[in-house]
Amino acid sequence: MEPKVNFGLVGAGGIAQAYVQAFASCKNAQLVAVADIRLDAAKTLAAKIGCQSYDSYQAMAESEKLDAVIICTPPITHPEISLYFIDRKINVLCEKPFSIDSKSAKTMLDAAKKAGVKLTMASKFRYVEDVIKARNIVNSGILGEIVLFENAFTSRVDMSSRWNSNPKVSGGGVLIDNGTHSVDIMRYFLGPLAEVQVVEGKRIQGLLVEDTVRIFVKSISGVTGNIDLSWSINKELDYYIRIYGSLGTISVGWKESKYRQSSSSDWIVFGKGYDKVQAFGSQIENFAKAIKGEESLLITPEDALASVEVIEAAYAAMNQSHWTLVEANGSQALNEQKQVLAVSKV
């Protein structure tokens, strides 16, 4: 029997809990250690799977023979921790957001390429079975030309005391947090994205960052899409992806996934919904097999960088957004603007 790939886990927070669950069913990978500056948290998590615990990732690296690590710490720390392990020739699967800016992301990729190790972003939705099936259905052509892509990740969550809403460690709010998933999913279905517009909603929670945004995207192939993200509302949808084609529609849902061709009144169910542990397990297995040379990475280093670049562009768009006045309702304001411009040109 082939030896399993030895993984270390950096960070013992909420997302790390899902990884520990997923490792229990992995055939090609095993978790051998957990590191967290909160040693009690590392010990508690490590005990669930019977592995070692450490109070720092450096101590873990010095004591364990690691083939790979999964980084589950706040985004601001990702470059430093990734580069530490890359320098030690250890493969890195870094949780999303990959980094808070494209400059540091490029530094990470360049270092990994030079060291000859695997480095990419962890983004669970690409590994959901229903998402993979949906992409195959779309690519089969039975829904015709894709016209519109919709995605929504909205739920009411109190973010007042969570690091995700602290811009000093998160890099932003719901846009970088949930939006990274959205961007990666959209690129998975549509390919590279060309343009983005962002409108921020009303801030309900009194945070220093955005808690509701709507993103409008156009792919290089000309497909338009819209993304709704919020920590303050729940759109009460039973799906999180809906794609409209010239010959049909497909929905990827939380409990059921289905599609319908325009020539039929019947929906065809093709999936049982979102399975978090399955998604995390498939992600670990894909990374382990890529290390062993048995598979290609489903999310490539280039995909990881692209996700950062799109989110970076989205923040630029949000900060520079402007509304165009509708003539019937804004004619007076528009005329005033024209007068100001005329005077300024004299």
N, C-alpha and C positions, 0 to 999 in steps of 0.2 A: 504493500500500500504506500502510495506517495506521501511524503511528509506534508503537513499543512503549512500554510504561510502564517508566520507568527506576527500578530498585530499588537501594538500598544495603543491605548486610548488616552488622549490628552484632554482632560476636562471631564467632570462627573456630574454635569447638570442635566437638564431635562432631556435634551436630544441624545445624550449618551445612554440614557435608560433604554431607548429604542434599539440602539446598537447592541447592547448586552443581550437583549431578548433575541435579536436576529442571529447573533453568533451561535446560539444554542443549536441551530439547525444547519449551520454552514458545513459543507463537506470539504472545502478547500482552504478554509481559514480557521484560525483559533485565536482567541483573545488571551494573551499571557500576562498583561499588566495594565493597570489604570493609574494615571497620575493626575493629581489636582492639588492646588495650594491649600485646599481644605482637606487635610488628610482623612478626617472622619468620613467625608463624602466619598473619597476614593476607596476607603476600606469597605464602606457599606455597599458600594457598587461592585467592587471586586469580589466580595463574598457571595454575590448572587451567582457567579459563574466559576468561583473557585480559583481565582488568579491573584497575582501579587498587586500590592498598592504602594504608591510613592507620593511624596509631598511636592515633587517637582518633575517636570519632564526630563530635565538633565539627569536626575538621579535614576530615573527609569532607563534612560538610554545607556547609562554607565553600567547598570546592573543586569540588564536583559539583552538577550540576543534577538533583536527585532529585525524583521524583514520589511515591515511597514508600520505606519502609524495613521490613526484617524484623529484629526484635530477638531475638537468640539468646544472651542473657546470663543470669546467675543472677536468680531472681525478685525479690530485694530491690532490684535496680537498675531494674526495669521502669518504675515510675512516673516516676522522674527522667528516664530516657532518652526515654520516650514523650512526656512533657510538653515536652521540649526540641524534638523534631521537630514536635509539634502546634503549638507556638508559631511555628514556621517554615512552617506550612501544608503540612506533608508528611504524607501518609497513613501509618498505622502498623499493621503486622501483627505482633502481639506473641506470641511463643511462650508456650505454657502452662508453668507456672501463670501466669495473667494478672497476678495480684498476690498478695501474701501476706495481704492483708486487704481487706474490702469498702469501708472508708473511702477508701483510696487508689485502689481500682478506680473508685469513683464519681467521684472527683476527675478521673481520666483521662477517663472518659466525658463528664463535664460540659465539660471543656476542649475535647474533640474536637467536641462538638456546637456549642459557641460559635464554634470556629474554622472549622466547616464542612468538616471532613476526615473520612475514613474511619478508624475505629479498631476493631479486634476482636482476638480471640484466635485463635492458630493451634493447631489440635488435629487432627492428621492423620487419625484414624480416621473422622471424618465424611466424608472424601473418598475412602475406600477404595471401589472399585466394588462389591464384594460387600456392604458395609454399606448402601450406597444401594439396591441391589437387594433386600436383605433387608427394608428398611423398606417398600419398595413392596409386597412380598409380604405383609407383616404388615398393611399398610393396606388391602390388597385384601379382607381378611376371610376368606380361604380357610382360615386356621388358627383361626378362631373368635375368641372373647373371649380376650384375653391375660390369663394368670393369674400367671405367674412369669417373671422376667427374671434371667438369671445372666451374670456376667462374671468373668473371671479374667485377671489379668496377674501371673504368678508366674515367676520364674527366679532361679537362684543367681548373684548378682553380688557381687563383693567391693566394698563401698562405703566401706571404711575411709579411703581417700584421695581421695574424690570430693566435690565441693562440694555435690552433691545431699543428702548426709547431714550437712552443716554447717548447723544451724538458723539461724545468724546470717545466712546468705546464701540459704538455700533456703526458710525458713519452716516446715520440718518434715521428715518423712521420706517413706516410701513412700506415705503417705496423700495428701499434697499433690502428690507427684511423679507417680506412676502413677494415683492416684485422680482427678486432674483429668480425665484421658482417660475414665475409667470413668463419672464423673458426666455428662460431656458426651454420651457415647454413650447413656446411659440416658435423659437428657432428650430426645435426638433421637428415640428410639422411643416414649417414654411421656409426654412433655410435662413440665410442672413437677413437681418433687418436693416432697412435703409433710413427711415425717418421716424421721429417720435415727437409727440406733443403731450404735455401733461398739465392737468388742471387739479389743483389742490382743493379739497373740500373744507368745510368749516371744521376747525379744531374743537372737538368736544371735550377732550380730557385734560386740557390745559398743559399739554406737553411742550417740550422745546422742539419737537419734531412733528412732522405731518402724521396724522392718524387716519386720513381718508384721502385717496387720490383716484383719479381716472386717467388712464393712459391710452392714447391713440397711437397706433403703430402702422407703418406700411413696410412690407417686405420688399426686397430687391425685385422679386417676381411680380410685385404689384398688388398683392393681397393686403387688404386692410384688416385691422383688428382693434379691439378695445378690451382693456383690462380694468377691472374694478378691485381696489384693495382697501380694506378698512379694518381697524381695530375697534371701531365705535358703532358700526351697524352690522346687521346680518341680513343679506338679501333674500334669505329663506329659499335658496335654490336647491334642487336635488342634484344638480350637476355643477361641475367646476370648469368643464370645457364644453363648448358647443361650436361646431364648425358647419357653416352653411355652404353647400356647393350648388352648382347650377342644376344638378340632378338629384339632390337629396340633402339630408341633414344628419349629423351624428352628434350624440351627447355622451360624454364620459362623466359618470355620476359617482356619488359617494356610496350608494348602495346598489346601483344597477347602471349598466352602460348599454346603449342601444343606437340603432340607426334606422332611417327610413328613406327609401328612394321615392322621388316625387311621382313615380308611376304606380305607387302602391299606397294604400291607406294604413298598412300594417307596419308597426315598429318591430324590428328584429333585435332581440336581446343577445348581446355577445359577451357580456361580462357581469361579474357579481359585485363590482364596486371596488372601493379603495381598501387595500389591505396594507397597513403601515409596516408590519413586521415582514411581510413578503417583499415589499419594496426595499427595505433596508438590507434584508438578506441577499437579494439579487444584486444590489449595489456592491456589497462586500465581496460576493462571489466573482463578479465581473472584474473587480480590481485585483483580486487574488489570482485569477486566471490570466489576467494581463501581465502580471508580474512573472508568472510561470511561462509566458509566451504562448498560451493556449487560446487566447481571445484578444480582440481589440477592445480598447476602452469605448464604452458607449458614450461617455462624455469625455471628449478629448481635451488636452491642454488648451487648444485653440478655442474650444467652446467655453472653457472657464474664463479665458481672457475676454472673449466676446461678451459674456454676461456682464462683466465689470464695465466694459466700454459702453454698453447700451444703458445701464443704470446711471453711469456718469453723464451720458447725454441727456437722460431723462431728468436728472436734477438740474442740469443747465437749462433745459426747456421749462421746467417748473418755475425756476427763479426768474426767467425772462418772459414768462407767458404774458400775453396781452389779449384783450377781447376786441373784436371788431364790432362796431356799432351797427345795429340794424336800422336802416334808414327811417322807417316809419316811427320808431320809438326814440331814436337818437339823433334826429335831424338837427335839432337845436344845438346839441353838444357838438355835432359834427361840423356845423357851420362856424361855431365858435373856434374850433380847432383850426379850420381853414383860414379864418381871419388872423389868428395868431401866427400861423405859418406865413401868410402873405406879408404881415408886418415885419417878421423876422428876416424876410428875403430882401426887403427894401434897403 
